Amino acid sequence: MTDSADSILIEAAINGDERAFAELVIRYQAAVWGTVHRTLGNSSESEDAVQEIFLRALVSLTRFDRRYPFGPWILRIASNYCIDQLRRRKSRKYRLWSDLSEAEEERLLRTMSTKPDIENLAAEDSAKYLEIAQSLLDRLKPRRRVAFVLREIEGHSYEAVARILGVPEVTARVRVWRARADLHERFRKRLAALDRGTRNEKTL
């Protein structure tokens, strides 16, 4: 069931009240910004993306089913927009997670590696390992990456991820699992290559 205040604002916005829709933007802008920024990266496109997402929401507002919460619906629009942008940007290089907190960085590294001493690895040269993490995350398929962001970075439940993406919960779980498995395998290979390079340097 959607929030009663949201329902009032949605009804007013559908009837042409611009201030009502502006209030909805204020309520959900931070959540939309977080999804966009963490999925597309720290780019100048983020602000335009947020505006485009809310514009799409406004255009589609009459089709919103008010039996359900507004938050997952607007985040679904945001996620679909991000997937479209990632597909268009496949050939371009960009960085992700540049503004993660230390706790989020540690969580990301834990997710990407099963090594028991991951904390020590990150402490040795956190910039190096985060650079590896970023390069690997860039290679995830868009749908898997969005699901990974929602679940592993933003901390949504699988049920919420499924609602946001508009898929069955099992599909959401599979996308996150596949993203995590891809990251595990690639990260371990990169770490092994890095370890070999370090040992070779020491023998010179």
N, C-alpha and C positions, 0 to 999 in steps of 0.2 A: 504494500500500500504506500502510495506516495505521500510525502509530507503535506499536511493540510495547507501550510503557508505556500508551498510550491504550487499546489493545485490552484489556489487563488491567483497567484502571479501568472501561471500558465493560461488560465481562463482569460485574465485581463489582457495578456499579451496577444492571444489569438484574436481578441476583439479590437486590437490596434493600439493598446496602451504601451507606448515605447518605454515609459518609466518602469513598468512592470517587468519587461524583458531585461532592462538594464539591471534591475535588482537580481534577476536570475543569474546574469553574467557575474555580478559581484559575488554571489553565493558560491559559484562553481568555477570561477576563473582560476583559482589557485590549483585545484585538482586537474583541470584541463592543461594548464601550463606545465605542471609536473610531468604528466604523461608525455606531452609533446617534447619538452626539453630533454627528458631522459631517454626518449626513443630516437629523436632526430639529432640529438647532440646540441652542443652550445653554438648555435649558428644564428645569423641575423634573420633567418627565416622563421624563427620560433614565434615572434610577435605576430607576423602576418598569418602564421598557421592558426594561432589561437583565434584571431579575428575571423578567419575563414570558417573555422569549426562552429563558432557561435552563429555565423551567418547561415550555415547549413542547418543548424538547429532551428533557427527562426523560420526558415522556409519550410521545414518539415514538422513544425510544431503541431499542426492540426492532425498529424498522423500518430502523435505520441499517445500511447495507451496509459491513461492516468490511474489505472489500477496498480501500476508498478512505479518504483522510485525513479525520480528524474535523473539522479546522479549516474547510475549505470548507463542510462540511455545516452547522456551527453558524452560520457567516456567511451561509449561504443562508437559514436561519431568521430571522436578524437582518434581512437585506435584505427579505425578504417582509413581516416585521412593519413595517418602516419604510415600505414602499410602502403598506400598509394604513392606517397612521397619517397619511401625507401625503394620501391620498385623503379621509380623514375631516376633515382640517384645512384643506381647500381654501379655505374662506371666512374663515379666521383669518390674521392677519398675524403673522409671527415672523421673527427674524433668524437668519442662518446664519454659520458661520465666524468667530464673534466671538473665538475664541481661537487662530486660526491663527498660526504663527510667521511671521517676516518672509520666510523663504524660501518658505513655502507661499503667502503673500500674493502674492509676485512671480510664482510659478508660475501661480497662478490668474489673475492679470492678463494674463500672457503667453498663457495658453490662451484668454482671452476677447477678445483683440485682436490683430490682425495689424500694428498700427502699429509701425514700427521704433524709435520713441522711447518705447516703453511705460515704460521705466525712468524717463525724465524725467517722464512724466505722473504716474507713481505717486509720484515724489519731490516733485512740486509740492504735492500735497495727497492723501496716501495715504488719509486717512479718507473724503474725497469719493469717490474712485474705488472704494474697497471698499464704500461704501454703495450705489453703483450696481451693483457686482457682486452684492451680497447681494440687492438687489431683483430682479435678473434671474434669479438662481438660484432664487428662490422660485417663479418662473413655469414652470420646467421641469416636464415631465410626470414623475410619480413614478418610473416605470421608468427613464427616461433619467437622472434625477438620481441615483438610486442607482448606476447604472452609471458615471456621471461621477465620483461620489465615490470609488468603488472604484479606478477607473483613474487619474484625474488628481490626486486628492488623496492617496489612500492608496498609490498607486504599484503596484498589483497588475498583473501581466501580463494580457493579454487572455484567455489560457488560464485563468488563475485566476479572472478575473471571470466567465467563462462557467461554470466549475464552481460558483462561489458562487451565481450566479443560476439555475443549472439550465437553461441555454439553450445552443444551439450557439455556437461561438466567433464565427461570422459575425454572429449576432444581437447578441452583446455588442459587437462592433466597430461595428455599425450604430447601436446605441443611444448609444454614446459619440460617434460621429461626428455624429449628429443633434443631440445635446446641445451639442457644441462648435460646430456650425454655427449653431444657434439663438443661442447666447451671442455668437458673433462678430458676427452681424448686428445683434442688439439692442444690444450694447455699442457698436458703431461708431455706430449711430444716436443713442444717448444722448450719446456723446462729441461728435458733430457738433452736437447741440442745445446742449450745454454750451458748446462753442466759440462758437456763434452768440450765446449769451447773454452771454458774456464780452466779445465784440467790441461788442455793443450797449451794454454798460455803459460801455465805453471812449469811445464816441462821444457819450455824454450829457454 
